[in-house]
């Protein structure tokens, strides 16, 4: 069977990608500072080998031949994914790949210091080069797959995603959120829980909550890195966090967020380990799993009722101020977990303001791609939209404005929308889970996460990459992605 | 230039090997228990790709062509090393490689439980299979390179090493050591330093001593694993240790031993990173660097004079018994560091008895290879030699006898001799360093390791794999490997 050849070549590629995933985790978590250049060489060489494997010309023949063979639905979906990767690898000329790799690496490094120094002038020409090369890449991909250049970039992060299906979602959010933010802030309470909270105690707390919701420490780890992330592979899932001794909730919710990603990864179908169809779905679906856990579940009252005694046991004991037993009670945790505030920084934003940060970036990057916006005009456009959406001026403040995120400087255009699509999908999936599971809120309050995680595993995790996010949502919730449940969630949580 | 093609293919192979080295470190130090099967798949796939790269038939043509080009001495030595790897990779048929990989993996796993249960009967047939396959491999390699089968195995661990050059060294050691052990034990004092010594304090002590002797933490780490080892790569060198709260010297000397390996690795020639000629020399030379540091330097009085105040600062403070200020003094540390005792276990042996453990294994494994010893007769042969060499019976005690080491069960035949050749080479190199560096003992006592480490870097580390160990010894000490300095070292340390 020709299909077996495809399967074997995908298996090799999968193991190479597994190695890359572990090495990238190591780079972020373990690697000493002076070993970066060598690691860069190793990663680039392995990535080159992976590119060679996925663009091997034999693959095209094998795909054609195997489609005449009798394949089951999983095998057929696997061939589709192999074809997708093959087309993407073949579409972009190798010298363009190299040029992008060099330009983004240089620009990303420059961005680190330039951002710190609020220096737009230095980074501007570098970003211009990166955007120019990214447009070339988008054009090459678009020609190959008969879509628009921006859709071609979207597809890399979220298979099958199109601007035409983002627009109605983002238009709706943009229409009600600015006024909604005013209302939510008016009801939000400005409180604090005085620390300090020792790192070791925060770490024990994080581990206990991870275990409670279902993280499998036999096949995963928790460590520390500069930014929290979920890395590694399905059977060796490694999440990270960082600790702030003045505010334990930062790390606690970061851990729970990454645990949502991790449960997805740990729940991928074993039988398809290393095959493209066995990988996680797109970034929006991945983010829906982290946000379902963090936003839908863990920042809600049911979860905090369960968590409060665990938090008290881990972090209480000594007395700070005169809050007494209520200091770490569920009410106080809930008020902290659901504060709404306008701010400049996307990664610090709450779930109410967050979509506005994303929509701003989406509007600018689509305009960059279509040529309606030039790189030199980004700071002004950013400022204008921040004033519109959140009433904040970023004039002259590049550090907290258009230079705050690494994405564009690293060549990642088309990535931002997936954050908010994930938030919307999370609400839709959680609404379906509530409908499917009797007394889900009560179960969560009792610390019984098996019904929810089992439902997610059956309906989402175990499907791997068989379906696009919209197909999956239709199967599981009966509808493609829409804002209804997200809006209802925000109203119930922040206005009632 | 055709040489450039060889260089590029070696570079790719080198990066693949770098990735493997980091993943193997991770497996031993970080990987969660349940991720072993997946990691095994990843490692096997990458090792297979490395094998394919090093046996690529084009290499043979490129080697022939490049030898007609004008190459410098390093390039020529690099071609020699590429040829060596190519021949070894080509000599062994792929189905034999796979059969050995499966047999050793199965046998090694079985060994873990069988050793714990002192169960020779279960492991015997598995070991028979491993030895049989190893003999086939040795025969294949031997035919290809016109040497004896055992020499072909030796060459894998120590390029160019031959039984004929081991015999005179081991014969000499075997002739004087048994009586020497009696004398040394008679002068050895049985003392102890009461603990406990907290792990965190031991770790700080280890790091301080590593830094003092020259370990570069900007390009390396210290962690914990089941057995201490030095892993990683030249520009990311990772050593490990384990901690015993009752005896800090175990970990302290393990750390210093691995630091010797690490200094070698960190001192390899940058310009030849990833190329075969830029790798470390054979295992005997590698072990000479760890034993030079541990045995020649750190268990000596000069070093302990320097280390004692550091040890006191790290581990003193509280009072145990009535030893007072002398509890962690240099004299006491020296007496502890130089105890000589007969024992069953090689890895616990002191430097006086250690060679006898190795010679025993050497005599048995050469007999296994030549057919003079059958696997079924190993336990009796082991017992007989232990009685001869150390006066200890291992009758019925497989756990502390012929099942104590994983090597043979993992298919590693030809490896053991390098431990003792390394000890002998360490003495010879250290004698040369003493002759070359004015007042070396005083410098070490003052904590000034730069003269010694600089000398090692110039004379050994920076040479990479350009020379065989014997060639290097002749260049640096004027003589090939011989026991004179080792014997003098033992006499000075244990009989005077």
Interface residues (C-beta under 8 A of the other chain):
Chain A: X11 X12 X15 X16 X18 X19 X22 X23 X26 X30 X31 X32 X33 X34 X35 X37 X38 X39 X41 X42 X45 X46 X49 X216 X217 X218 X219 X220 X221 X233 X234 X235 X236 X273 X274
Chain B: X11 X12 X15 X16 X18 X19 X22 X23 X26 X30 X31 X32 X33 X34 X35 X37 X38 X39 X41 X42 X45 X46 X49 X216 X217 X218 X219 X220 X221 X233 X234 X235 X236 X273 X274
